[in-house]
Amino acid sequence: MRLLRLDLLRYGHLTDVSLDFPAGAALHVVLGPNEAGKSTALEAIGDALFGFPHQTGRDFLHAGKDLRIGFTLAGRDGTPGRFQRRKGRQNTLLDDEDRPLPEEALRRFLGGADRDLFERSFGLDGERLRRGGQELLKTGGESGESLLAGLGVMHLHKALAKLDEEAKALVGDGRGRRQFSIAMEAFRQARDAAAEASVRPAEWQEATDRLAAIAAEIARVQRELAALAQESSRLQRIRRVTSRLAELDHAREQFAQVAGAPRLPAEARALLDRAAESRRAAAQDAEREAEAVRRLSEELATLPRDAAVLALQDRIDTLAERRAVVLRAEQELPTLRARLAGYRAAAAEAARGLGAEGPAEALRDRLPPESLRRRAQRLVTDRARLAAQRDAAAQALAAAGRARDAAAEALRAAPEPPSPAPLRQAIAAAQREGRIDRELEGAERHLAAATQDAAVALAALPLWSGDAAALAACPVPLAAEAEEQARRLAEAERAAGQARDALVQIAGEIARLGEEMADLAAGETVPTRAAVEAARRERDRAWRLLRRALEGGAAPAPEERAGLPDTPLPEGFEALRDAADRLADRRAEEAQRVADYLLRADRLERARLRHADAAAALAAAEAGVATALAGWRGLWAPTGIEPRAPEAMKEWRAARAEALRLAAEARAAREVREDLAARREAAREPLAALLPGGPAGPALAPLLGAADLACRAAEDAVAAHRTLLDRLTAEEARLPELCDRAEAAARALAEADAGWDAAAAALGLRPGAAPEAVEAALLAWGRVAEAAEAWREDERRIAELEAVIGGFAAETAEVLALLPEGVGEGAPAVLVLGLARRLAEARSTGEAAEALVRRIEQHREAAAAAGQRREAAEAGIAALRAAAGVADDAALEAAIALAARRDRLAAEVEALERLLAEQSDGLSEAALRQEAEAVEVDAATARLAEIEGQRTALAERLSALGGERNAAEGALRAMERGRDAAAHAQAAEQALAEARGAAERYGRLHLARRLLQAGIERFRAERQTPLLRDAGAHFSLLTGGRYARLAAEEDDRGRVLLKAVRADGSDCAVEALSEGTRDQLYLALRVAAVESHAEAAEPLPFVADDLLVQFDDTRAAAALALLAGLGRVAQPILFTHHEHIAELASGQPGVHVQVLPGAAFPAAQGAAEARPAA
């Protein structure tokens, strides 16, 4: 499908704008500046073909319901179609007469494509191109995503990876536990826990009673400890406060002695010291300031005054300021007068050159206006230039005639050579094959190496003696089946090992418990309940025999006395009675020992039961190993191979895969070698036909070199003949223009001579004066003109300076006349300098007097301030005496000391009372005194020592009881664990169900992965090889032949990686390419994908937006050629705002350039301008 016309009737900011896309163009380039509508037109194509989205950003000028696009299409078979698209919910596709059309009318042009496929595979811009290159770098050139991106299968590898990840989550990959193994482990743990779960009621009751007794004993000990702690706290409080009460009594007694002291401020001592010091310092300051006032007043009376000069100080200052101006004027006058004389001399010389007479000032005043002088100068310059042009035109005309005759003679001597175009076309076709000779040699070497590697790998494969075909057909078990069977065998062996370890562990536990019970017995009977009951039964049996004998019954038979002491029956009875009583007494005394013995006896019994179970489990596990081993051998039985261990067979499978891969590489290398040989022969045939007598042999390079030399020679001959013809044509074309130039130069010179006499008269010359005379006159008048303005300015300046000097002298004389005493004779500037110095001295004396007056006033103010400070100090001391009730300073100091001692003792009493309150535990002082009087300190100390001993003993007892409680609770918890037998069984069933579900899910995932992998391999075999070949050819075109083709190799992880093959046959990984070259690679892949799609379905337009913004001119030209080549099977449309891209495109054949409004592009280059819609 091709787009022939796009009418933007009402869309975005455009109204009634049409773009034409001629059917015969190989590439359409739409040029438009930013904001001109380039992006609008690009988006309009998608909206026209697939409909407006529900929300669009193109309704800012026209309302959404008014948006409309017209477009004309042509199918692959040439069938036309004219449509309109409006925005709406239904019936949005219309014909030319606004009648609704079904979407099927347009869908046959689209070949079943939707908008997603159009934007993903048939749309590309500069940013997506750069991202594609970066993705190639990120994946190391993995072609599975890049090559297949435009074919709708880009997610196959992602789906495959997702299946692998889910399978790993089920059964693991050797690096961690997964769902299946976790479920089986949970099943085994729950089964073992259920087997061990059992509880005996008597033991449960005994353990519960023992724990309650221990808890009651702990509570009693804790109550005793609390009572001792309370008594200890009371005694320690008595010891603390006894000394504090004594200190408080002493402090209160001392305070009572000074309680009548006067109430003075706390800082009374500091106030008195500061006031006395202030009074002394104020007296010294007053005396010092009075002396300063006297001394400065005497100094002021001795200063001299100059009143006459100070009265004229303004006029003297003005004269002093003007003095510098007068001095500069006196220096400047001689220079100005000398320059004036120079001006007159220059004017006199110019007058002689002009032949004029009179004073210099008169000549200056007769100076011609500057406009007349400039006109005369232009006439002189123009006449010389026109004369030179006339002579040069005549010479050029003569030279052109000679050149035309020589070119005609050379062309007659050189006949026209034949065209080298057929040979050049054949050479170009052969060069597109690249260095095929070297590739063929490399392919043969690769084939030999691949064949050798395949043979070596097959021979080195253990357990196999057949060929590669039989190896490939060998029914090897699936990897998942082998791994599952290997896992079962490993599980069985691990279970057998665990069963052996468990049996050994239980046997060790039985031996350890027996040793612990023997240690607890220590060679005597442990007084357990059973032992006491047995001793009592023996005692009662002896008593029954004794009582029968005492009652006159039959004597005991030997079998009745079996187990009884050999002593007489009364002594034996007494011994048994005493033994039974001793056991009963020891059972109460040795309760912990008895409990430990009974606990170990119970554990021993249960361990013996577990030992029997473990022996049975070991036998079952060994049988499982035998079964798993038989299953492993049966799995490999169809192959006819006696399998080794699973790890060894895993390595065998890898070696088999490597051998099959090498065999496949050998077959592929043979196909490549045969394809290269056929291509080389196809390239040689046209060259050999056009170059008879060329180099023999199958190699293409020598024949191509000879053909290139012959073609270059033929092309040089054609170019030389074309150069001769072009030279003759150019020389003949120049002659008429040169004749016109010579005639025009002569006419211009005649016109310039018409105003010559008037210009000479304006300069004071006779008519017909020679150009040399006119130039001399212009030079003389120019010298006069240069001096005239400065001459007049200097005359004016001299008059001004003389006036300044005279006025200064008159003013100086007036000032001197007003002074009572004379100042001598001299120049006015010198006299003014003396007056200025005298004025400065008078001013300095006045300033000194003013400064002395200010200082005297400051000292007087300081003396008054010192008197005020002395009075304030006296007032402060008087206030302190009044507060203390004393008459002099000595009595005041004694009163201040007494008041300070009274305040210190009051603070001490307060501090002791506060400390006593802190140590009283909340009791009042009276209660503390009463408590202290009731107890002797020494008795309290002795009682505290006794309490500490009791508390230590009780703490040790409490610690021992805590250990007993922990042991009892541990035994009870061990019995409680036995209550969950049913829960353990249910957990085992749940875990087994989860393991079964994981195994079934893994089987389905494995089958899906094998099917998907087979589909990918089939796609690679059918589609990827030609796609890779086409992309390689495009990449070679884009890189200017620097890279000849592309290759794809599969790494050890199953990824298909791209490699660029240089012209010399060497490989270059994608990550080693430059950024710009990776962009070219991605463009080649996308174009190849579009071409592949076009072979199988209706092609859509390939729309590119500023695709070449990162390309230089060389790369851009190659890319334009590639897009033009794409035009054979699809319609490429390139939108750009770069004028140089449009210029490059316009120079290529078959490219149609269309310019949007606002773009500056010369129409002469073949560009068409977007026009209003019809």
ChimeraX attribute file (.defattr): number of C-alpha atoms within 10 A of each C-alpha:
attribute: neighborCount
match mode: 1-to-1
recipient: residues
	/A:1	24
	/A:2	24
	/A:3	23
	/A:4	19
	/A:5	18
	/A:6	23
	/A:7	25
	/A:8	26
	/A:9	20
	/A:10	22
	/A:11	27
	/A:12	23
	/A:13	15
	/A:14	17
	/A:15	17
	/A:16	16
	/A:17	21
	/A:18	23
	/A:19	22
	/A:20	20
	/A:21	23
	/A:22	15
	/A:23	16
	/A:24	11
	/A:25	17
	/A:26	23
	/A:27	30
	/A:28	26
	/A:29	23
	/A:30	27
	/A:31	31
	/A:32	24
	/A:33	17
	/A:34	13
	/A:35	11
	/A:36	18
	/A:37	20
	/A:38	21
	/A:39	15
	/A:40	17
	/A:41	23
	/A:42	18
	/A:43	14
	/A:44	24
	/A:45	19
	/A:46	16
	/A:47	19
	/A:48	23
	/A:49	24
	/A:50	20
	/A:51	19
	/A:52	22
	/A:53	11
	/A:54	9
	/A:55	9
	/A:56	12
	/A:57	10
	/A:58	19
	/A:59	17
	/A:60	11
	/A:61	14
	/A:62	16
	/A:63	13
	/A:64	21
	/A:65	10
	/A:66	14
	/A:67	21
	/A:68	24
	/A:69	24
	/A:70	25
	/A:71	24
	/A:72	17
	/A:73	22
	/A:74	17
	/A:75	18
	/A:76	15
	/A:77	7
	/A:78	11
	/A:79	10
	/A:80	15
	/A:81	17
	/A:82	15
	/A:83	23
	/A:84	24
	/A:85	23
	/A:86	24
	/A:87	24
	/A:88	16
	/A:89	10
	/A:90	9
	/A:91	14
	/A:92	20
	/A:93	25
	/A:94	18
	/A:95	15
	/A:96	12
	/A:97	8
	/A:98	13
	/A:99	12
	/A:100	16
	/A:101	15
	/A:102	12
	/A:103	15
	/A:104	10
	/A:105	12
	/A:106	18
	/A:107	14
	/A:108	13
	/A:109	22
	/A:110	21
	/A:111	16
	/A:112	12
	/A:113	16
	/A:114	12
	/A:115	14
	/A:116	10
	/A:117	15
	/A:118	20
	/A:119	13
	/A:120	12
	/A:121	21
	/A:122	21
	/A:123	20
	/A:124	19
	/A:125	16
	/A:126	17
	/A:127	13
	/A:128	15
	/A:129	22
	/A:130	20
	/A:131	13
	/A:132	21
	/A:133	25
	/A:134	18
	/A:135	17
	/A:136	23
	/A:137	19
	/A:138	12
	/A:139	17
	/A:140	18
	/A:141	24
	/A:142	22
	/A:143	23
	/A:144	23
	/A:145	19
	/A:146	21
	/A:147	22
	/A:148	21
	/A:149	17
	/A:150	23
	/A:151	14
	/A:152	12
	/A:153	15
	/A:154	15
	/A:155	13
	/A:156	17
	/A:157	16
	/A:158	13
	/A:159	13
	/A:160	17
	/A:161	13
	/A:162	13
	/A:163	18
	/A:164	16
	/A:165	13
	/A:166	14
	/A:167	23
	/A:168	18
	/A:169	17
	/A:170	22
	/A:171	23
	/A:172	16
	/A:173	13
	/A:174	8
	/A:175	7
	/A:176	10
	/A:177	14
	/A:178	17
	/A:179	19
	/A:180	22
	/A:181	17
	/A:182	15
	/A:183	20
	/A:184	18
	/A:185	16
	/A:186	19
	/A:187	24
	/A:188	15
	/A:189	16
	/A:190	21
	/A:191	18
	/A:192	14
	/A:193	19
	/A:194	22
	/A:195	15
	/A:196	14
	/A:197	17
	/A:198	13
	/A:199	14
	/A:200	9
	/A:201	9
	/A:202	9
	/A:203	16
	/A:204	14
	/A:205	12
	/A:206	13
	/A:207	19
	/A:208	15
	/A:209	13
	/A:210	15
	/A:211	19
	/A:212	13
	/A:213	11
	/A:214	17
	/A:215	15
	/A:216	11
	/A:217	13
	/A:218	19
	/A:219	12
	/A:220	11
	/A:221	16
	/A:222	15
	/A:223	11
	/A:224	13
	/A:225	19
	/A:226	12
	/A:227	10
	/A:228	16
	/A:229	14
	/A:230	10
	/A:231	13
	/A:232	19
	/A:233	12
	/A:234	16
	/A:235	20
	/A:236	14
	/A:237	16
	/A:238	22
	/A:239	17
	/A:240	16
	/A:241	21
	/A:242	17
	/A:243	11
	/A:244	15
	/A:245	17
	/A:246	10
	/A:247	15
	/A:248	17
	/A:249	12
	/A:250	11
	/A:251	17
	/A:252	15
	/A:253	12
	/A:254	15
	/A:255	19
	/A:256	12
	/A:257	10
	/A:258	17
	/A:259	16
	/A:260	11
	/A:261	17
	/A:262	16
	/A:263	16
	/A:264	17
	/A:265	14
	/A:266	12
	/A:267	10
	/A:268	19
	/A:269	16
	/A:270	10
	/A:271	15
	/A:272	21
	/A:273	12
	/A:274	14
	/A:275	19
	/A:276	16
	/A:277	12
	/A:278	18
	/A:279	20
	/A:280	13
	/A:281	14
	/A:282	22
	/A:283	15
	/A:284	12
	/A:285	18
	/A:286	21
	/A:287	13
	/A:288	14
	/A:289	19
	/A:290	16
	/A:291	12
	/A:292	16
	/A:293	19
	/A:294	12
	/A:295	11
	/A:296	15
	/A:297	14
	/A:298	10
	/A:299	11
	/A:300	16
	/A:301	9
	/A:302	9
	/A:303	11
	/A:304	11
	/A:305	14
	/A:306	14
	/A:307	11
	/A:308	14
	/A:309	23
	/A:310	16
	/A:311	12
	/A:312	16
	/A:313	18
	/A:314	11
	/A:315	14
	/A:316	23
	/A:317	16
	/A:318	13
	/A:319	23
	/A:320	18
	/A:321	13
	/A:322	16
	/A:323	19
	/A:324	11
	/A:325	15
	/A:326	22
	/A:327	12
	/A:328	11
	/A:329	19
	/A:330	14
	/A:331	11
	/A:332	14
	/A:333	16
	/A:334	12
	/A:335	12
	/A:336	17
	/A:337	13
	/A:338	10
	/A:339	15
	/A:340	19
	/A:341	11
	/A:342	14
	/A:343	21
	/A:344	20
	/A:345	13
	/A:346	15
	/A:347	24
	/A:348	21
	/A:349	16
	/A:350	22
	/A:351	20
	/A:352	11
	/A:353	14
	/A:354	18
	/A:355	10
	/A:356	13
	/A:357	11
	/A:358	9
	/A:359	12
	/A:360	18
	/A:361	15
	/A:362	11
	/A:363	19
	/A:364	23
	/A:365	10
	/A:366	9
	/A:367	15
	/A:368	15
	/A:369	11
	/A:370	12
	/A:371	9
	/A:372	15
	/A:373	21
	/A:374	13
	/A:375	14
	/A:376	22
	/A:377	16
	/A:378	12
	/A:379	19
	/A:380	19
	/A:381	13
	/A:382	16
	/A:383	19
	/A:384	13
	/A:385	13
	/A:386	19
	/A:387	15
	/A:388	13
	/A:389	19
	/A:390	19
	/A:391	13
	/A:392	14
	/A:393	20
	/A:394	17
	/A:395	13
	/A:396	16
	/A:397	19
	/A:398	13
	/A:399	12
	/A:400	17
	/A:401	15
	/A:402	12
	/A:403	14
	/A:404	19
	/A:405	13
	/A:406	14
	/A:407	19
	/A:408	17
	/A:409	12
	/A:410	14
	/A:411	18
	/A:412	11
	/A:413	7
	/A:414	12
	/A:415	9
	/A:416	12
	/A:417	14
	/A:418	10
	/A:419	13
	/A:420	17
	/A:421	12
	/A:422	12
	/A:423	21
	/A:424	19
	/A:425	13
	/A:426	21
	/A:427	21
	/A:428	13
	/A:429	16
	/A:430	24
	/A:431	16
	/A:432	15
	/A:433	19
	/A:434	22
	/A:435	18
	/A:436	25
	/A:437	17
	/A:438	16
	/A:439	20
	/A:440	20
	/A:441	14
	/A:442	14
	/A:443	21
	/A:444	18
	/A:445	14
	/A:446	18
	/A:447	21
	/A:448	15
	/A:449	15
	/A:450	21
	/A:451	20
	/A:452	15
	/A:453	17
	/A:454	22
	/A:455	17
	/A:456	13
	/A:457	20
	/A:458	23
	/A:459	15
	/A:460	14
	/A:461	15
	/A:462	12
	/A:463	12
	/A:464	15
	/A:465	12
	/A:466	11
	/A:467	11
	/A:468	20
	/A:469	10
	/A:470	11
	/A:471	18
	/A:472	14
	/A:473	9
	/A:474	13
	/A:475	13
	/A:476	18
	/A:477	15
	/A:478	13
	/A:479	12
	/A:480	14
	/A:481	14
	/A:482	18
	/A:483	16
	/A:484	15
	/A:485	19
	/A:486	21
	/A:487	15
	/A:488	19
	/A:489	23
	/A:490	16
	/A:491	17
	/A:492	22
	/A:493	19
	/A:494	14
	/A:495	19
	/A:496	21
	/A:497	15
	/A:498	16
	/A:499	22
	/A:500	19
	/A:501	14
	/A:502	18
	/A:503	21
	/A:504	15
	/A:505	13
	/A:506	20
	/A:507	17
	/A:508	13
	/A:509	17
	/A:510	20
	/A:511	11
	/A:512	14
	/A:513	21
	/A:514	15
	/A:515	12
	/A:516	16
	/A:517	18
	/A:518	14
	/A:519	11
	/A:520	17
	/A:521	15
	/A:522	10
	/A:523	8
	/A:524	8
	/A:525	11
	/A:526	22
	/A:527	26
	/A:528	21
	/A:529	14
	/A:530	10
	/A:531	16
	/A:532	22
	/A:533	15
	/A:534	13
	/A:535	22
	/A:536	19
	/A:537	14
	/A:538	18
	/A:539	22
	/A:540	15
	/A:541	16
	/A:542	24
	/A:543	19
	/A:544	13
	/A:545	21
	/A:546	20
	/A:547	12
	/A:548	14
	/A:549	14
	/A:550	11
	/A:551	9
	/A:552	9
	/A:553	11
	/A:554	10
	/A:555	12
	/A:556	14
	/A:557	9
	/A:558	9
	/A:559	7
	/A:560	12
	/A:561	14
	/A:562	9
	/A:563	9
	/A:564	18
	/A:565	14
	/A:566	10
	/A:567	10
	/A:568	10
	/A:569	18
	/A:570	14
	/A:571	12
	/A:572	18
	/A:573	23
	/A:574	14
	/A:575	16
	/A:576	23
	/A:577	19
	/A:578	14
	/A:579	16
	/A:580	22
	/A:581	16
	/A:582	14
	/A:583	23
	/A:584	19
	/A:585	13
	/A:586	16
	/A:587	20
	/A:588	12
	/A:589	12
	/A:590	14
	/A:591	13
	/A:592	12
	/A:593	16
	/A:594	20
	/A:595	18
	/A:596	15
	/A:597	22
	/A:598	17
	/A:599	15
	/A:600	19
	/A:601	16
	/A:602	13
	/A:603	15
	/A:604	20
	/A:605	13
	/A:606	13
	/A:607	18
	/A:608	15
	/A:609	13
	/A:610	18
	/A:611	20
	/A:612	12
	/A:613	14
	/A:614	22
	/A:615	16
	/A:616	13
	/A:617	19
	/A:618	20
	/A:619	13
	/A:620	16
	/A:621	22
	/A:622	18
	/A:623	14
	/A:624	19
	/A:625	20
	/A:626	15
	/A:627	14
	/A:628	21
	/A:629	20
	/A:630	12
	/A:631	16
	/A:632	23
	/A:633	16
	/A:634	13
	/A:635	17
	/A:636	18
	/A:637	15
	/A:638	12
	/A:639	16
	/A:640	12
	/A:641	12
	/A:642	11
	/A:643	17
	/A:644	14
	/A:645	12
	/A:646	17
	/A:647	11
	/A:648	11
	/A:649	16
	/A:650	16
	/A:651	11
	/A:652	17
	/A:653	16
	/A:654	12
	/A:655	17
	/A:656	22
	/A:657	14
	/A:658	16
	/A:659	24
	/A:660	19
	/A:661	14
	/A:662	23
	/A:663	23
	/A:664	16
	/A:665	18
	/A:666	22
	/A:667	15
	/A:668	14
	/A:669	21
	/A:670	19
	/A:671	14
	/A:672	18
	/A:673	20
	/A:674	14
	/A:675	12
	/A:676	20
	/A:677	19
	/A:678	11
	/A:679	14
	/A:680	21
	/A:681	14
	/A:682	13
	/A:683	21
	/A:684	20
	/A:685	13
	/A:686	17
	/A:687	25
	/A:688	18
	/A:689	12
	/A:690	13
	/A:691	16
	/A:692	9
	/A:693	9
	/A:694	16
	/A:695	17
	/A:696	10
	/A:697	8
	/A:698	13
	/A:699	17
	/A:700	24
	/A:701	19
	/A:702	14
	/A:703	20
	/A:704	23
	/A:705	14
	/A:706	15
	/A:707	23
	/A:708	18
	/A:709	11
	/A:710	16
	/A:711	20
	/A:712	15
	/A:713	13
	/A:714	19
	/A:715	18
	/A:716	14
	/A:717	19
	/A:718	16
	/A:719	13
	/A:720	15
	/A:721	18
	/A:722	13
	/A:723	13
	/A:724	18
	/A:725	16
	/A:726	13
	/A:727	19
	/A:728	19
	/A:729	14
	/A:730	13
	/A:731	18
	/A:732	17
	/A:733	13
	/A:734	14
	/A:735	18
	/A:736	10
	/A:737	11
	/A:738	19
	/A:739	15
	/A:740	12
	/A:741	18
	/A:742	19
	/A:743	13
	/A:744	15
	/A:745	20
	/A:746	17
	/A:747	12
	/A:748	16
	/A:749	19
	/A:750	12
	/A:751	10
	/A:752	14
	/A:753	13
	/A:754	9
	/A:755	12
	/A:756	19
	/A:757	15
	/A:758	15
	/A:759	22
	/A:760	24
	/A:761	14
	/A:762	15
	/A:763	19
	/A:764	14
	/A:765	18
	/A:766	15
	/A:767	12
	/A:768	13
	/A:769	14
	/A:770	13
	/A:771	16
	/A:772	10
	/A:773	15
	/A:774	23
	/A:775	15
	/A:776	13
	/A:777	19
	/A:778	19
	/A:779	16
	/A:780	18
	/A:781	23
	/A:782	17
	/A:783	15
	/A:784	25
	/A:785	18
	/A:786	11
	/A:787	18
	/A:788	19
	/A:789	11
	/A:790	14
	/A:791	22
	/A:792	14
	/A:793	13
	/A:794	17
	/A:795	14
	/A:796	11
	/A:797	15
	/A:798	18
	/A:799	11
	/A:800	12
	/A:801	17
	/A:802	14
	/A:803	11
	/A:804	15
	/A:805	19
	/A:806	12
	/A:807	11
	/A:808	18
	/A:809	17
	/A:810	11
	/A:811	15
	/A:812	19
	/A:813	13
	/A:814	10
	/A:815	16
	/A:816	18
	/A:817	11
	/A:818	12
	/A:819	13
	/A:820	9
	/A:821	9
	/A:822	9
	/A:823	12
	/A:824	7
	/A:825	8
	/A:826	9
	/A:827	9
	/A:828	19
	/A:829	19
	/A:830	11
	/A:831	17
	/A:832	26
	/A:833	15
	/A:834	13
	/A:835	21
	/A:836	19
	/A:837	12
	/A:838	15
	/A:839	21
	/A:840	16
	/A:841	14
	/A:842	19
	/A:843	17
	/A:844	10
	/A:845	15
	/A:846	17
	/A:847	12
	/A:848	13
	/A:849	19
	/A:850	11
	/A:851	12
	/A:852	17
	/A:853	15
	/A:854	11
	/A:855	16
	/A:856	20
	/A:857	11
	/A:858	14
	/A:859	20
	/A:860	15
	/A:861	12
	/A:862	17
	/A:863	22
	/A:864	15
	/A:865	14
	/A:866	21
	/A:867	16
	/A:868	14
	/A:869	20
	/A:870	21
	/A:871	13
	/A:872	16
	/A:873	20
	/A:874	14
	/A:875	12
	/A:876	15
	/A:877	21
	/A:878	18
	/A:879	11
	/A:880	21
	/A:881	20
	/A:882	12
	/A:883	14
	/A:884	20
	/A:885	13
	/A:886	16
	/A:887	11
	/A:888	12
	/A:889	15
	/A:890	10
	/A:891	13
	/A:892	22
	/A:893	18
	/A:894	12
	/A:895	21
	/A:896	23
	/A:897	13
	/A:898	17
	/A:899	21
	/A:900	21
	/A:901	15
	/A:902	20
	/A:903	17
	/A:904	12
	/A:905	19
	/A:906	18
	/A:907	13
	/A:908	16
	/A:909	20
	/A:910	15
	/A:911	13
	/A:912	17
	/A:913	16
	/A:914	12
	/A:915	13
	/A:916	22
	/A:917	16
	/A:918	11
	/A:919	14
	/A:920	18
	/A:921	12
	/A:922	10
	/A:923	14
	/A:924	12
	/A:925	15
	/A:926	9
	/A:927	12
	/A:928	20
	/A:929	15
	/A:930	11
	/A:931	17
	/A:932	19
	/A:933	12
	/A:934	9
	/A:935	13
	/A:936	12
	/A:937	17
	/A:938	10
	/A:939	10
	/A:940	17
	/A:941	15
	/A:942	10
	/A:943	14
	/A:944	19
	/A:945	11
	/A:946	12
	/A:947	16
	/A:948	14
	/A:949	11
	/A:950	14
	/A:951	17
	/A:952	12
	/A:953	12
	/A:954	17
	/A:955	15
	/A:956	11
	/A:957	14
	/A:958	19
	/A:959	13
	/A:960	12
	/A:961	17
	/A:962	15
	/A:963	12
	/A:964	17
	/A:965	19
	/A:966	13
	/A:967	15
	/A:968	21
	/A:969	16
	/A:970	13
	/A:971	17
	/A:972	18
	/A:973	11
	/A:974	13
	/A:975	18
	/A:976	14
	/A:977	15
	/A:978	18
	/A:979	14
	/A:980	14
	/A:981	19
	/A:982	13
	/A:983	13
	/A:984	21
	/A:985	18
	/A:986	16
	/A:987	19
	/A:988	24
	/A:989	16
	/A:990	16
	/A:991	22
	/A:992	19
	/A:993	15
	/A:994	19
	/A:995	23
	/A:996	15
	/A:997	14
	/A:998	20
	/A:999	18
	/A:1000	11
	/A:1001	14
	/A:1002	21
	/A:1003	14
	/A:1004	11
	/A:1005	18
	/A:1006	18
	/A:1007	13
	/A:1008	14
	/A:1009	19
	/A:1010	12
	/A:1011	11
	/A:1012	17
	/A:1013	15
	/A:1014	12
	/A:1015	13
	/A:1016	16
	/A:1017	11
	/A:1018	12
	/A:1019	14
	/A:1020	16
	/A:1021	11
	/A:1022	11
	/A:1023	13
	/A:1024	20
	/A:1025	14
	/A:1026	14
	/A:1027	20
	/A:1028	22
	/A:1029	15
	/A:1030	21
	/A:1031	26
	/A:1032	24
	/A:1033	20
	/A:1034	30
	/A:1035	30
	/A:1036	26
	/A:1037	22
	/A:1038	25
	/A:1039	17
	/A:1040	13
	/A:1041	17
	/A:1042	16
	/A:1043	23
	/A:1044	25
	/A:1045	25
	/A:1046	22
	/A:1047	18
	/A:1048	18
	/A:1049	13
	/A:1050	12
	/A:1051	10
	/A:1052	7
	/A:1053	6
	/A:1054	8
	/A:1055	17
	/A:1056	19
	/A:1057	19
	/A:1058	25
	/A:1059	24
	/A:1060	25
	/A:1061	19
	/A:1062	18
	/A:1063	19
	/A:1064	14
	/A:1065	17
	/A:1066	12
	/A:1067	16
	/A:1068	16
	/A:1069	14
	/A:1070	23
	/A:1071	17
	/A:1072	13
	/A:1073	16
	/A:1074	12
	/A:1075	15
	/A:1076	14
	/A:1077	18
	/A:1078	24
	/A:1079	24
	/A:1080	28
	/A:1081	27
	/A:1082	24
	/A:1083	25
	/A:1084	25
	/A:1085	26
	/A:1086	24
	/A:1087	25
	/A:1088	25
	/A:1089	24
	/A:1090	22
	/A:1091	21
	/A:1092	20
	/A:1093	19
	/A:1094	16
	/A:1095	11
	/A:1096	9
	/A:1097	14
	/A:1098	19
	/A:1099	25
	/A:1100	26
	/A:1101	20
	/A:1102	22
	/A:1103	22
	/A:1104	21
	/A:1105	21
	/A:1106	19
	/A:1107	21
	/A:1108	24
	/A:1109	15
	/A:1110	15
	/A:1111	18
	/A:1112	11
	/A:1113	13
	/A:1114	12
	/A:1115	19
	/A:1116	21
	/A:1117	19
	/A:1118	21
	/A:1119	24
	/A:1120	23
	/A:1121	21
	/A:1122	20
	/A:1123	26
	/A:1124	23
	/A:1125	18
	/A:1126	20
	/A:1127	22
	/A:1128	13
	/A:1129	20
	/A:1130	26
	/A:1131	25
	/A:1132	26
	/A:1133	25
	/A:1134	25
	/A:1135	25
	/A:1136	24
	/A:1137	21
	/A:1138	16
	/A:1139	17
	/A:1140	13
	/A:1141	23
	/A:1142	26
	/A:1143	16
	/A:1144	16
	/A:1145	24
	/A:1146	19
	/A:1147	12
	/A:1148	15
	/A:1149	12
	/A:1150	16
	/A:1151	25
	/A:1152	23
	/A:1153	26
	/A:1154	24
	/A:1155	27
	/A:1156	23
	/A:1157	15
	/A:1158	13
	/A:1159	16
	/A:1160	12
	/A:1161	21
	/A:1162	12
	/A:1163	12
	/A:1164	7
	/A:1165	12
	/A:1166	15
	/A:1167	20
	/A:1168	19
	/A:1169	19
	/A:1170	16
	/A:1171	16
	/A:1172	13
	/A:1173	14
	/A:1174	8
